Amino acid sequence: MPKLTIDNIPVEVPAGTNVLEAARQVGVWIPHFCYHPALGSVGACRLCAMKFLEGPVKGVQMSCMIPAQDGMVVSTTDGEAAKMRQMVIEWLMINHPHDCPVCDEGGECLLQDYTIAGGHGIRRYRGKKRTFNNQFLGPYIEHEMNRCIECYRCVRFYQDFAGGTDFGVMGSAGRAYFGRFRDGQLQSPFSGNLVDICPTGVFTDKTARFRARYWDYDMAPSICPHCSLGCNTIPAARYRELLKTMARRNDAVNGWFICDRGRFAKYPVNDPARPRAPGIDGVEASWDQALDALVQRLGEVTALHGQGSIAVVGSPRLSLEGLVMLPLLAETMGSGNFCFFTDKDESDKAKAAVEKLTLANSASMADVQTADAVIVMACDLLAEGAMMALAVRQAWRNGARVFLLKANVGALTAEVGIVAEAVDSLSAIPFADFKRPVVICGTAQADTATIEKAADAGAKISYLFSGANAFAAARLSLKHGARDLQTVVAGGKIKGIIAFEADLAADLVEKLPFVAIADYMPSDLTGKASVFLPATTTIEMDGTFINNEGRAQRFKKVIEPGLPIKGLDPALHPPHMHRLASPGGEVRPSWQIIAALIELLSGEKIVEPLVGQWEKLRDLDAESGGLSIL
């Protein structure tokens, strides 16, 4: 590993590391625009200039373009290098509009930061600024081309990294224009990453436009709840309203990026139809009244129909804290009927897949990116886990062969730009020719023998489940011998259910005399439930999800729950009375609801169920491999 000295600090880095990254490892931050760890170096912006004093390279050089080598002595504070960076900033500011007070990027703008840090504070240019017309890029992305500094990050991500074809660069020199041939919505399912990757305010989140500054946001590390991949995110909220979601880097999972669904799907947090108050037979009630009524009716149904006549139901949407408590609640109620899935087919496939996954053969998205062969079986990647499609593209860009077995060939080719080979069976794939093959299976894959065959051939397996916490639900189903709700109800003994964040089919439960629901999603059954209890969303609580590879990841509370101030009736804001909860803020995490029921039924008080157990569920490290064995 090369050893070098940066600003009198010795550093040793892996071979191939550029000097800019080497400096970052010892806490020396070098200004840069065009360089991005996921996109590589192009040396276009000229801002990362450093003075190479000794070693195989001499003089002022672009640090992103020079690999670290033994004997290098580098200075970031040398006057010649500092002067060049200051001049680069001044060149960039010649045509840049001075619109920081009204720019949505204010507070998170690299140009703003580097202009101040570089000492450029007086505009000497008195000529006419170059200007452009902006484009309509759809309902999610705002375009302000006059702020562009021509770093090329956007086109390098959109075309090269994500495989999009409807966005690029036109013109030349100072007339370069980054946009589309004509106005229209961006077609890539990853277009929202332009917001994060642009170092200035050319691309901003239109859905959060003019709503808040960066320093106004309530933020916390979170996990995307919209599929089973477990992409790391940072939700940004203000005044109890989710304004936008940003990608959070995790090299083993989603890398630097997220898909547009994870970024722009703000339901149900902001849904005006979201149920926020407990109810009894469709009539609003207090929490104490609703819980007392629930306990009373549970007793009545049990007395009338006998033990085991009530099923306790969870779902892949439910956090791990809630899932591990379902068997406790069922035991307290004296019922052996508890379910982690409502659909039999979904349950059978998930349990079969989890049984085949081990520490050795479970593949992360990072494994997919470094694979030399990727086999996609019976799934639509863009629908079931769009970021997995992006991982497959990176493998293909690195030279991997991609095989599609009964998969959606057209979508991958058209939207992600992957050239793939269609095959009829795994037997047609020469596994012996590859060192790092990965098989990706979707929820339509029912033949577990095929998965076994792939694993026996030395391939790692990546299974796309049907929900954010489906891996944990399947693992717990196997551990406790749980059945799915469809099978349990078909037995005829069940006369009532209590469901926690479960997507219930109306035809499955409409004939049951008793249905209690705890959820945050509005549905036709919500108002018809015998007892309804409102639950929190992921950004209103702490919790744990286990993603498709078995990696346990924590998400943190972002905001206190409640109706967004923007939508409040004038009679509710400003408040005219002292109260502990905000209007509409009396929702509770599902695990707390379960704990309250257990306490009412048995007198046993339960604190957070995973306290003291988190070390067993920690993220991927050298010791555990990240696969959670529940």
C-alpha positions as CSV (number, residue, x, y, z in Angstrom):
1,M,0.0,0.0,0.0
2,P,1.4,3.4,-1.0
3,K,2.6,5.7,1.8
4,L,2.6,9.5,1.3
5,T,2.5,12.7,3.2
6,I,-0.3,15.3,2.9
7,D,0.0,18.6,4.8
8,N,2.7,17.0,7.0
9,I,0.3,14.1,7.9
10,P,1.6,10.6,6.9
11,V,-1.0,8.4,5.4
12,E,-1.1,4.8,4.0
13,V,-3.9,4.0,1.5
14,P,-4.9,1.0,-0.7
15,A,-3.3,0.9,-4.1
16,G,-5.5,2.8,-6.7
17,T,-6.7,5.4,-4.2
18,N,-6.5,8.9,-5.6
19,V,-4.8,11.6,-3.7
20,L,-8.1,13.4,-3.0
21,E,-9.5,10.4,-1.2
22,A,-6.2,9.8,0.6
23,A,-6.5,13.4,1.9
24,R,-10.1,12.8,3.0
25,Q,-9.0,9.7,5.1
26,V,-6.8,11.9,7.3
27,G,-9.4,14.7,7.6
28,V,-8.1,17.0,4.9
29,W,-11.0,18.1,2.8
30,I,-10.1,19.1,-0.8
31,P,-12.7,21.2,-2.7
32,H,-14.1,19.4,-5.7
33,F,-17.1,19.5,-8.0
34,C,-16.8,16.9,-10.8
35,Y,-15.3,14.1,-8.7
36,H,-17.8,11.7,-7.0
37,P,-16.8,8.4,-5.5
38,A,-19.5,6.5,-7.4
39,L,-18.7,8.2,-10.7
40,G,-15.0,8.4,-10.6
41,S,-12.6,11.1,-11.8
42,V,-12.7,13.2,-14.9
43,G,-10.6,16.3,-13.9
44,A,-13.1,18.7,-15.4
45,C,-13.7,21.3,-12.8
46,R,-10.0,21.9,-11.9
47,L,-10.9,22.8,-8.3
48,C,-9.1,20.0,-6.5
49,A,-5.6,21.5,-7.4
50,M,-2.8,20.6,-4.9
51,K,0.9,21.2,-5.0
52,F,3.0,18.0,-5.3
53,L,6.3,18.9,-3.7
54,E,8.2,15.6,-3.8
55,G,7.8,12.2,-5.3
56,P,7.1,10.9,-8.8
57,V,4.7,13.8,-9.6
58,K,5.6,17.4,-9.3
59,G,3.9,20.8,-9.4
60,V,0.2,21.8,-9.3
61,Q,-1.9,18.8,-10.3
62,M,-5.6,17.8,-10.0
63,S,-5.7,15.5,-6.9
64,C,-8.7,13.5,-8.2
65,M,-6.6,12.4,-11.2
66,I,-3.4,11.3,-9.5
67,P,-3.2,7.9,-7.8
68,A,-1.4,7.9,-4.5
69,Q,2.2,6.7,-4.8
70,D,5.1,6.1,-2.4
71,G,7.1,9.1,-1.5
72,M,4.6,11.8,-2.4
73,V,4.7,14.9,-0.4
74,V,1.6,17.0,-1.0
75,S,0.5,20.5,0.1
76,T,-3.1,21.7,0.0
77,T,-2.1,25.1,1.5
78,D,0.6,26.0,-1.0
79,G,0.1,29.5,-2.3
80,E,0.2,28.5,-5.9
81,A,-2.5,25.8,-5.5
82,A,-4.6,28.0,-3.3
83,K,-4.5,30.8,-5.9
84,M,-5.5,28.4,-8.7
85,R,-8.5,27.2,-6.7
86,Q,-9.5,30.8,-6.0
87,M,-9.3,31.7,-9.7
88,V,-11.4,28.6,-10.6
89,I,-14.1,29.7,-8.3
90,E,-14.0,33.2,-9.8
91,W,-14.3,31.8,-13.3
92,L,-17.3,29.7,-12.2
93,M,-19.0,32.7,-10.6
94,I,-18.7,34.9,-13.8
95,N,-22.0,33.6,-15.2
96,H,-23.6,32.3,-12.0
97,P,-26.7,34.1,-10.8
98,H,-26.4,35.7,-7.4
99,D,-29.7,34.1,-6.2
100,C,-28.6,32.4,-3.0
101,P,-31.4,34.0,-1.0
102,V,-34.1,32.4,-3.2
103,C,-32.2,29.2,-4.2
104,D,-33.5,26.0,-2.7
105,E,-30.0,24.6,-2.6
106,G,-29.0,27.3,-0.1
107,G,-27.4,25.7,2.9
108,E,-26.4,22.5,1.1
109,C,-24.6,24.0,-1.9
110,L,-21.0,23.1,-2.6
111,L,-20.5,26.2,-4.7
112,Q,-21.7,28.3,-1.9
113,D,-19.3,26.6,0.6
114,Y,-16.3,26.6,-1.6
115,T,-16.7,30.2,-2.7
116,I,-16.6,31.3,0.9
117,A,-13.8,28.9,1.8
118,G,-11.7,29.9,-1.2
119,G,-11.9,33.6,-0.2
120,H,-13.7,34.8,-3.3
121,G,-16.0,37.6,-2.1
122,I,-15.8,40.4,-4.7
123,R,-17.2,40.2,-8.2
124,R,-14.9,41.8,-10.7
125,Y,-16.6,40.8,-13.9
126,R,-18.9,43.6,-15.2
127,G,-20.0,42.0,-18.5
128,K,-23.3,40.4,-19.5
129,K,-24.0,37.0,-18.0
130,R,-24.7,34.0,-20.2
131,T,-28.2,32.8,-19.6
132,F,-30.3,29.8,-20.5
133,N,-34.0,28.9,-20.7
134,N,-35.1,26.2,-18.2
135,Q,-37.0,23.1,-19.0
136,F,-40.0,21.3,-17.6
137,L,-38.6,18.0,-16.3
138,G,-41.8,16.6,-14.8
139,P,-43.5,17.0,-11.4
140,Y,-40.5,16.0,-9.3
141,I,-37.4,17.8,-10.6
142,E,-37.0,21.6,-10.9
143,H,-34.6,22.8,-13.5
144,E,-32.5,26.0,-13.2
145,M,-29.8,25.8,-15.9
146,N,-28.3,29.2,-15.1
147,R,-26.8,27.8,-12.0
148,C,-24.8,25.1,-13.8
149,I,-21.0,25.0,-13.4
150,E,-20.5,22.3,-16.0
151,C,-19.2,19.6,-13.7
152,Y,-20.9,16.9,-15.8
153,R,-22.0,14.9,-12.7
154,C,-25.6,14.8,-13.9
155,V,-25.0,13.4,-17.3
156,R,-22.4,11.0,-16.0
157,F,-24.8,9.6,-13.5
158,Y,-27.9,9.6,-15.7
159,Q,-26.5,8.1,-18.8
160,D,-23.4,6.2,-17.7
161,F,-24.3,5.0,-14.2
162,A,-28.1,4.7,-14.5
163,G,-28.5,4.0,-18.2
164,G,-31.0,6.7,-19.0
165,T,-31.3,8.0,-22.6
166,D,-33.6,10.9,-22.4
167,F,-31.2,13.4,-20.7
168,G,-27.8,14.5,-21.7
169,V,-25.5,17.4,-22.6
170,M,-25.8,19.6,-25.7
171,G,-23.7,22.5,-27.0
172,S,-20.0,23.1,-26.3
173,A,-17.6,25.1,-24.2
174,G,-19.5,27.8,-22.3
175,R,-22.7,27.0,-24.1
176,A,-23.0,23.4,-22.8
177,Y,-26.6,22.7,-21.9
178,F,-27.7,19.8,-19.6
179,G,-31.3,18.7,-20.3
180,R,-33.6,17.0,-22.7
181,F,-34.2,17.6,-26.4
182,R,-37.6,18.9,-25.5
183,D,-39.6,19.5,-22.3
184,G,-41.0,16.4,-20.6
185,Q,-40.8,14.2,-17.6
186,L,-37.5,12.4,-17.0
187,Q,-38.0,8.7,-17.7
188,S,-35.3,7.1,-15.6
189,P,-36.6,5.5,-12.4
190,F,-33.5,7.0,-10.7
191,S,-33.9,10.6,-12.0
192,G,-34.3,12.0,-8.4
193,N,-30.7,11.4,-7.7
194,L,-29.9,14.4,-9.9
195,V,-31.1,16.4,-6.9
196,D,-28.5,14.9,-4.6
197,I,-25.6,14.7,-7.0
198,C,-25.7,18.2,-8.4
199,P,-23.3,20.4,-6.4
200,T,-25.2,23.5,-7.1
201,G,-29.0,24.2,-7.5
202,V,-29.5,23.2,-11.1
203,F,-31.7,20.3,-10.0
204,T,-33.8,20.6,-6.9
205,D,-36.7,18.7,-5.4
206,K,-39.8,20.3,-6.8
207,T,-42.1,18.6,-4.3
208,A,-40.3,20.4,-1.4
209,R,-39.7,23.7,-3.3
210,F,-39.7,26.8,-1.1
211,R,-40.8,24.9,1.9
212,A,-37.7,25.0,4.2
213,R,-33.9,25.5,4.3
214,Y,-31.5,22.7,5.1
215,W,-31.0,24.0,8.7
216,D,-34.8,24.0,9.2
217,Y,-35.2,20.2,8.6
218,D,-35.8,17.5,11.2
219,M,-33.6,14.7,10.0
220,A,-32.5,11.2,11.2
221,P,-31.0,8.1,9.6
222,S,-33.8,5.9,8.3
223,I,-34.6,2.8,6.1
224,C,-36.8,3.0,3.0
225,P,-40.0,1.0,3.7
226,H,-41.1,0.6,0.0
227,C,-39.4,-2.7,-0.9
228,S,-37.2,-5.4,0.7
229,L,-33.8,-4.0,-0.3
230,G,-33.4,-1.8,2.8
231,C,-31.9,1.3,1.1
232,N,-30.5,3.8,3.6
233,T,-32.2,7.2,3.5
234,I,-32.5,10.5,5.3
235,P,-36.0,11.8,5.5
236,A,-36.3,15.6,5.9
237,A,-39.4,17.0,7.6
238,R,-40.6,20.2,9.0
239,Y,-43.7,21.1,11.0
240,R,-44.7,17.4,11.2
241,E,-44.7,17.1,7.4
242,L,-42.3,14.9,5.4
243,L,-40.9,17.3,2.8
244,K,-38.3,15.2,1.0
245,T,-36.2,12.1,1.3
246,M,-32.4,12.0,0.5
247,A,-30.1,9.1,-0.1
248,R,-27.8,8.0,2.7
249,R,-24.6,6.3,1.8
250,N,-24.2,2.6,2.6
251,D,-21.7,0.9,0.3
252,A,-22.9,-2.6,1.2
253,V,-26.6,-1.8,0.4
254,N,-27.6,1.0,-1.8
255,G,-24.3,2.8,-2.2
256,W,-24.9,6.5,-2.8
257,F,-28.3,6.4,-4.5
258,I,-32.0,5.5,-4.1
259,C,-34.8,5.0,-6.6
260,D,-37.6,7.6,-7.3
261,R,-40.2,5.6,-5.5
262,G,-38.2,5.7,-2.3
263,R,-37.5,9.4,-2.8
264,F,-40.9,10.8,-3.7
265,A,-43.4,8.3,-2.2
266,K,-44.4,10.3,0.8
267,Y,-47.6,8.4,1.7
268,P,-48.9,7.6,4.1
269,V,-47.1,10.2,6.4
270,N,-48.7,13.2,4.7
271,D,-51.9,11.5,3.5
272,P,-54.9,13.7,4.6
273,A,-57.0,10.5,4.7
274,R,-54.6,8.9,7.2
275,P,-56.6,7.7,10.3
276,R,-55.2,9.3,13.4
277,A,-57.7,8.6,16.2
278,P,-58.9,5.4,17.8
279,G,-62.3,4.3,17.0
280,I,-65.0,1.8,18.2
281,D,-67.5,0.7,15.5
282,G,-66.5,3.7,13.4
283,V,-67.0,6.2,16.2
284,E,-64.0,8.2,17.5
285,A,-62.9,7.2,21.0
286,S,-60.0,7.8,23.4
287,W,-57.2,5.3,23.7
288,D,-58.3,4.0,27.0
289,Q,-61.8,3.5,25.7
290,A,-60.6,1.7,22.6
291,L,-58.2,-0.6,24.4
292,D,-60.8,-1.4,27.1
293,A,-63.3,-2.2,24.4
294,L,-60.8,-4.4,22.5
295,V,-60.0,-6.4,25.6
296,Q,-63.7,-6.8,26.4
297,R,-64.6,-8.0,22.9
298,L,-61.7,-10.3,22.8
299,G,-63.0,-11.9,25.9
300,E,-66.6,-12.1,24.5
301,V,-65.5,-13.8,21.3
302,T,-63.3,-16.2,23.2
303,A,-66.1,-17.0,25.6
304,L,-68.6,-17.6,22.8
305,H,-66.4,-19.5,20.3
306,G,-63.6,-21.0,22.5
307,Q,-59.9,-20.7,22.8
308,G,-58.1,-20.2,19.5
309,S,-61.0,-18.5,17.8
310,I,-59.1,-15.2,17.4
311,A,-56.1,-14.9,15.1
312,V,-53.3,-12.4,15.7
313,V,-52.0,-11.0,12.4
314,G,-48.8,-9.1,11.5
315,S,-47.3,-8.3,8.1
316,P,-44.0,-7.6,6.3
317,R,-44.7,-3.9,6.9
318,L,-44.4,-4.3,10.7
319,S,-41.1,-3.5,12.4
320,L,-39.1,-6.3,14.0
321,E,-40.1,-4.9,17.4
322,G,-43.7,-5.6,16.6
323,L,-43.2,-8.9,14.9
324,V,-41.3,-10.5,17.8
325,M,-44.2,-9.5,20.1
326,L,-47.0,-11.2,18.1
327,P,-46.4,-14.6,19.5
328,L,-46.3,-13.1,23.0
329,L,-49.7,-11.6,22.5
330,A,-51.1,-14.8,21.0
331,E,-49.8,-16.7,24.0
332,T,-51.3,-14.2,26.4
333,M,-54.6,-14.6,24.6
334,G,-54.4,-18.4,24.7
335,S,-54.5,-18.6,20.9
336,G,-52.1,-20.6,18.8
337,N,-53.2,-18.8,15.7
338,F,-50.8,-16.0,14.8
339,C,-49.8,-15.0,11.3
340,F,-47.0,-13.0,9.8
341,F,-48.5,-13.1,6.3
342,T,-52.0,-12.8,5.1
343,D,-51.5,-14.6,1.7
344,K,-50.6,-18.3,1.5
345,D,-48.6,-18.0,-1.7
346,E,-46.6,-15.1,-0.4
347,S,-45.9,-16.9,2.9
348,D,-44.9,-20.2,1.3
349,K,-42.4,-18.5,-1.1
350,A,-40.9,-16.3,1.5
351,K,-40.4,-19.1,4.0
352,A,-38.9,-21.4,1.3
353,A,-36.5,-18.6,0.2
354,V,-35.4,-17.9,3.8
355,E,-34.7,-21.6,4.4
356,K,-32.2,-21.6,1.5
357,L,-30.4,-18.4,2.5
358,T,-27.3,-18.7,4.6
359,L,-24.4,-16.5,5.7
360,A,-22.4,-18.0,2.8
361,N,-24.8,-17.7,-0.1
362,S,-26.9,-14.6,0.7
363,A,-26.0,-11.8,-1.8
364,S,-26.0,-8.1,-1.1
365,M,-26.4,-5.4,-3.7
366,A,-22.6,-4.9,-3.3
367,D,-22.1,-8.6,-4.2
368,V,-24.3,-8.1,-7.3
369,Q,-22.2,-5.1,-8.5
370,T,-19.0,-7.1,-8.3
371,A,-20.4,-10.3,-9.8
372,D,-19.1,-11.6,-13.1
373,A,-22.4,-13.2,-14.0
374,V,-25.9,-12.2,-13.0
375,I,-29.0,-14.4,-13.6
376,V,-32.3,-12.7,-13.1
377,M,-35.1,-15.2,-12.6
378,A,-38.9,-14.7,-12.8
379,C,-39.1,-11.1,-11.6
380,D,-39.5,-7.5,-12.7
381,L,-36.6,-5.8,-11.0
382,L,-37.9,-2.3,-11.5
383,A,-41.2,-3.1,-9.8
384,E,-39.9,-5.4,-7.0
385,G,-36.6,-3.6,-6.2
386,A,-35.5,-0.9,-8.6
387,M,-32.1,-0.4,-6.9
388,M,-31.3,-4.0,-7.6
389,A,-31.6,-3.2,-11.3
390,L,-29.1,-0.4,-10.9
391,A,-26.8,-2.9,-9.2
392,V,-27.1,-5.3,-12.1
393,R,-26.3,-2.4,-14.5
394,Q,-23.0,-1.8,-12.6
395,A,-22.1,-5.4,-12.8
396,W,-22.8,-5.3,-16.6
397,R,-20.7,-2.1,-17.0
398,N,-17.9,-4.0,-15.3
399,G,-18.0,-6.8,-17.8
400,A,-20.4,-9.2,-16.2
401,R,-22.8,-11.3,-18.4
402,V,-26.4,-10.9,-17.6
403,F,-28.9,-13.7,-18.2
404,L,-32.7,-13.3,-18.0
405,L,-34.7,-16.4,-17.1
406,K,-38.5,-15.7,-17.5
407,A,-37.9,-12.1,-16.5
408,N,-39.0,-8.8,-17.8
409,V,-36.4,-8.3,-20.6
410,G,-37.9,-5.2,-22.1
411,A,-37.9,-3.0,-19.0
412,L,-34.2,-3.7,-18.2
413,T,-33.1,-3.0,-21.7
414,A,-35.2,0.1,-22.2
415,E,-35.0,1.8,-18.8
416,V,-31.6,0.7,-17.5
417,G,-29.7,0.0,-20.7
418,I,-28.5,-3.5,-19.9
419,V,-27.7,-5.9,-22.8
420,A,-28.9,-9.3,-21.5
421,E,-29.1,-12.8,-22.8
422,A,-32.4,-14.6,-22.6
423,V,-32.2,-18.3,-21.5
424,D,-34.8,-21.0,-20.9
425,S,-33.3,-22.7,-17.9
426,L,-30.4,-22.6,-15.5
427,S,-28.9,-25.6,-17.3
428,A,-28.1,-23.3,-20.2
429,I,-25.8,-21.1,-18.0
430,P,-22.1,-22.1,-17.9
431,F,-21.7,-21.6,-14.1
432,A,-18.2,-23.2,-14.3
433,D,-17.0,-20.2,-16.4
434,F,-17.7,-17.7,-13.6
435,K,-16.0,-17.0,-10.3
436,R,-18.7,-14.8,-8.7
437,P,-22.1,-15.6,-10.1
438,V,-25.3,-14.2,-8.5
439,V,-28.9,-15.4,-9.0
440,I,-31.6,-12.8,-8.4
441,C,-35.1,-14.3,-7.7
442,G,-38.4,-12.4,-7.5
443,T,-41.6,-13.1,-5.7
444,A,-42.9,-15.0,-8.8
445,Q,-40.2,-17.6,-8.3
446,A,-41.9,-20.6,-6.7
447,D,-39.4,-23.4,-7.6
448,T,-37.0,-23.6,-4.7
449,A,-35.3,-26.5,-6.3
450,T,-34.1,-24.1,-8.9
451,I,-32.6,-21.9,-6.2
452,E,-30.9,-24.9,-4.7
453,K,-29.4,-25.8,-8.0
454,A,-28.0,-22.3,-8.4
455,A,-26.5,-22.4,-4.9
456,D,-25.0,-25.9,-5.5
457,A,-23.4,-24.4,-8.6
458,G,-21.6,-21.9,-6.4
459,A,-23.9,-18.9,-7.0
460,K,-24.9,-16.4,-4.4
461,I,-28.7,-15.8,-4.0
462,S,-30.5,-12.5,-3.8
463,Y,-34.2,-12.9,-3.2
464,L,-36.6,-10.0,-3.5
465,F,-39.3,-10.3,-0.9
466,S,-42.7,-8.6,-0.9
467,G,-42.2,-6.1,2.0
468,A,-39.6,-4.2,3.9
469,N,-39.5,-6.7,6.8
470,A,-40.6,-9.9,4.9
471,F,-37.3,-11.6,5.7
472,A,-37.9,-11.3,9.4
473,A,-41.6,-12.3,9.0
474,A,-40.6,-15.4,7.2
475,R,-37.8,-16.3,9.6
476,L,-40.2,-15.9,12.6
477,S,-42.9,-17.9,10.8
478,L,-40.4,-20.8,10.5
479,K,-39.3,-20.4,14.1
480,H,-42.8,-20.4,15.6
481,G,-44.6,-22.6,13.1
482,A,-46.9,-19.8,12.1
483,R,-49.3,-20.2,9.3
484,D,-50.7,-17.5,6.9
485,L,-54.1,-15.9,7.5
486,Q,-55.6,-17.3,4.4
487,T,-55.0,-20.9,5.6
488,V,-56.0,-20.1,9.2
489,V,-59.4,-18.6,8.2
490,A,-60.1,-21.4,5.7
491,G,-60.0,-23.8,8.7
492,G,-63.4,-22.4,9.9
493,K,-62.5,-22.0,13.5
494,I,-61.5,-18.3,13.4
495,K,-64.2,-15.9,14.3
496,G,-62.2,-12.8,14.8
497,I,-58.8,-11.2,14.1
498,I,-56.6,-8.5,15.4
499,A,-54.3,-7.2,12.7
500,F,-51.2,-5.0,13.0
501,E,-50.2,-3.1,9.8
502,A,-51.6,-6.0,7.7
503,D,-53.1,-5.5,4.2
504,L,-56.3,-7.4,4.7
505,A,-58.4,-8.6,1.7
506,A,-62.0,-7.6,2.2
507,D,-63.3,-11.0,1.0
508,L,-61.1,-12.8,3.5
509,V,-62.4,-11.0,6.6
510,E,-65.9,-9.7,5.6
511,K,-67.7,-12.7,7.1
512,L,-65.8,-12.6,10.5
513,P,-67.9,-11.1,13.3
514,F,-65.0,-9.4,14.9
515,V,-62.1,-7.5,13.3
516,A,-59.7,-5.1,15.1
517,I,-57.1,-3.2,13.2
518,A,-54.0,-1.2,14.2
519,D,-52.5,0.6,11.2
520,Y,-51.4,3.9,9.6
521,M,-52.8,3.2,6.1
522,P,-56.3,4.3,5.3
523,S,-58.5,1.5,3.8
524,D,-62.1,0.5,3.4
525,L,-61.8,-1.7,6.4
526,T,-60.5,1.0,8.7
527,G,-63.8,2.6,9.4
528,K,-65.6,-0.7,9.5
529,A,-63.4,-2.3,12.1
530,S,-64.9,-3.2,15.5
531,V,-61.9,-1.5,17.1
532,F,-59.4,0.7,15.3
533,L,-56.0,1.8,16.7
534,P,-53.9,4.3,14.8
535,A,-50.2,3.4,14.4
536,T,-47.1,5.4,13.6
537,T,-45.1,5.3,10.4
538,T,-41.4,4.5,10.2
539,I,-40.3,8.2,10.4
540,E,-42.3,8.7,13.7
541,M,-40.6,5.9,15.7
542,D,-37.4,4.0,16.3
543,G,-37.4,0.5,14.9
544,T,-35.7,-2.3,13.0
545,F,-36.1,-3.8,9.5
546,I,-34.3,-6.9,8.2
547,N,-33.7,-6.6,4.5
548,N,-33.7,-9.2,1.7
549,E,-30.2,-10.5,2.5
550,G,-30.8,-10.7,6.2
551,R,-29.2,-7.5,7.3
552,A,-30.7,-5.9,10.4
553,Q,-30.8,-2.1,10.1
554,R,-32.2,0.4,12.5
555,F,-34.3,3.4,11.6
556,K,-34.6,6.4,13.9
557,K,-37.4,8.7,14.8
558,V,-37.5,11.8,12.5
559,I,-40.5,13.8,13.8
560,E,-43.1,13.8,16.5
561,P,-46.4,12.5,14.9
562,G,-49.2,14.9,14.3
563,L,-51.2,16.7,11.6
564,P,-48.9,18.9,9.5
565,I,-49.3,22.6,10.4
566,K,-49.8,23.4,6.8
567,G,-53.1,21.5,6.7
568,L,-54.4,22.4,10.1
569,D,-57.8,24.0,10.5
570,P,-57.3,27.6,11.7
571,A,-59.1,26.6,14.9
572,L,-56.3,24.3,15.8
573,H,-53.3,26.5,15.1
574,P,-52.0,28.3,17.1
575,P,-53.2,25.9,19.8
576,H,-55.6,27.4,22.5
577,M,-55.0,24.8,25.1
578,H,-52.2,22.9,26.8
579,R,-51.9,19.3,25.7
580,L,-49.3,16.6,25.6
581,A,-49.8,15.6,22.0
582,S,-50.1,17.6,18.8
583,P,-53.4,17.5,16.9
584,G,-53.6,14.1,15.3
585,G,-50.5,13.1,17.2
586,E,-52.0,10.4,19.4
587,V,-50.8,7.6,17.2
588,R,-48.5,4.9,18.7
589,P,-45.9,2.4,17.5
590,S,-47.5,-1.0,16.9
591,W,-45.2,-2.7,19.4
592,Q,-46.4,-0.3,22.1
593,I,-50.0,-1.1,21.2
594,I,-49.2,-4.8,21.5
595,A,-47.4,-4.2,24.8
596,A,-50.4,-2.3,26.2
597,L,-52.7,-5.2,25.3
598,I,-50.5,-7.7,26.9
599,E,-50.4,-5.6,30.1
600,L,-54.2,-5.3,30.2
601,L,-54.6,-9.0,29.6
602,S,-51.9,-10.3,31.9
603,G,-50.7,-7.5,34.1
604,E,-47.2,-8.0,32.7
605,K,-45.4,-4.7,31.7
606,I,-43.1,-4.9,28.6
607,V,-40.5,-2.4,27.7
608,E,-38.9,-2.2,24.2
609,P,-38.7,-5.8,23.2
610,L,-35.2,-5.7,21.6
611,V,-33.4,-3.9,24.4
612,G,-30.3,-5.9,25.2
613,Q,-30.6,-8.0,22.0
614,W,-29.5,-5.4,19.4
615,E,-25.9,-6.7,19.3
616,K,-27.3,-9.9,18.0
617,L,-28.9,-8.0,15.1
618,R,-26.1,-5.6,14.3
619,D,-25.2,-4.5,10.8
620,L,-22.8,-6.4,8.6
621,D,-19.3,-6.7,10.1
622,A,-16.5,-9.2,9.8
623,E,-17.8,-11.4,12.6
624,S,-21.5,-11.8,11.9
625,G,-21.7,-11.4,8.2
626,G,-24.9,-9.3,8.8
627,L,-27.3,-12.3,8.4
628,S,-29.8,-12.1,11.3
629,I,-30.7,-15.5,12.7
630,L,-33.8,-14.9,14.7
